[in-house]
Amino acid sequence: MESLYILIPLSVVLVFVIGLIFWWSVRSGQYDDMEGPAYRLLMDDRDKPREQATLDRPKAPGKD
């Protein structure tokens, strides 16, 4: 019975700390983009987005 006097307040404090950490992570944007990292993992580093690839294309000789 005496152990409950320690365990119950300890569990309440632990729940409060976990809640604060979760609240901080939500407010700092940790869960904003869930799909972006998965797509970045699959993209090859050599691949460029289409807009960038057309901008980097060399111009034909003789044309300005």
Secondary structure, 3 states (H helix, E strand, C coil): CCCHHHHHHHHHHHHHHHHHHHHHHHHCCCCCCCCHHHHHHHCCCCCCCHHHHHHCCCCCCCCC
